[in-house]
Amino acid sequence: MPKYYYEKKIIDKYTAYEPLLNNRGLKYVDLYTKGIKIQLDYSKIPYRKHIWSKADNLFRLANRYYNDKNMWWIIAFYNQKPTDAHFTIGEEMYIPARPNDILSQVRENGY
């Protein structure tokens, strides 16, 4: 079973909940964002430096470095940035040299 933590509380006063809120006499609903928390041991994972460019995206980088575009999430997870939009042009980022190091640490945490 994954270990979840509550990262952020959001108060939603609008959206599609409005009819339900009105029926129950409520002004807003509290929503929580959920995430999975794993502490990577970065000292055990060798990496390559890469400068994010205009043409980059996580799929392309995974395909280039791992010959498997489906491994994009390993690069994102290692850099703690879940999507391409979280990177900026010219930013130094890191590509884990051995993706299996990430996979084994994720499995050790029960995921």
N, C-alpha and C positions, 0 to 999 in steps of 0.2 A: 504494500500500500504506500503510495507516495506521501512524502512529508510536505504538507502545505503550510504556508505562513501567510498572514494577512498583511499585505504591503501597504495598501492605501484605502481609506474610506472615502466614498464618493456620495454626496447627497444629490439625489436626482429629483428635481421638482417638476420636470416637464415631461417630455417624451411620451411614449405609449402607455405609461403607467397612470396618466391623468384620470381616465375614467375609473380605474380601480381605486385610486386614492380618494376620489370624490365619493364613491360608493361606501367607502370605509371611514370617511370623515378624517382622512389624513392629509397633511400638507406636503409631505415628502416621504421618500423611502431611502433608507441607508443601503448602499451597495458596497461590497468589498471586492477589490481585485485580488486574485489569487495567483501565487507563483510557487515554483518549486525551488527550494533552497538547497544547493549543493556547494560545498566548499572545495574547490579544486586545489590540489597541491601543485602550484605552478612550477615549483622547483624541480619537479620530476618530469616535466613536459618540455622537451626542446621545441624551439619555434624558429620560424623565419620571419624577418621583417618585410613588410610590404607597405608601399605608399598607395593609399586609396586614390584612384584616378576617376575621371569622368566616365570612362568606359567600364568600370568595375561594377560587379554585383556579386553577391555571395554565391549564386549558382555557378557563374563563370570561374570564380576563384577556386571553388571546390573541384570543378571539372579540370581546371588547369593543374592544380597541385595534387589532387587525389584520383584523377580520372573517373570521378563519380560525382555528378552534380547534386545527388541526394545527400551528400555529406556537408552541405552548406551550413547546416545548423551547428556543426562542430566549430567552424570558424566564428560564427555568431556567438556561440556559447562561451568560447575561450575569451573573446574580446568583450563579453558582457554587453553586447549590442544586438538586439533581436532581429532587426531588419536593416536593409540597405540604407534606409532613410536616416539611420542613426550615425552613419559615417559621413565625414565631410572630405571634400577633395583636398589632397595634400596631407591628410592625416596619416600618421604612422600607425599601422595595425599589425597584428601578429597572426601567422598561420602555423598552427601546431604541426610539427614535422611528422609526428606519428599519431594519426587520428585514433588508433587503438588505445593509446594512453588515456585519452578522454573517455572513450567507451568503457574502459575497465574501471575508471574512477566513478563513472555514473552508475555502473552495475554494482559496485561496492556499496553505494549509498541506497541500494534497494530499488532502483528504477528500471 
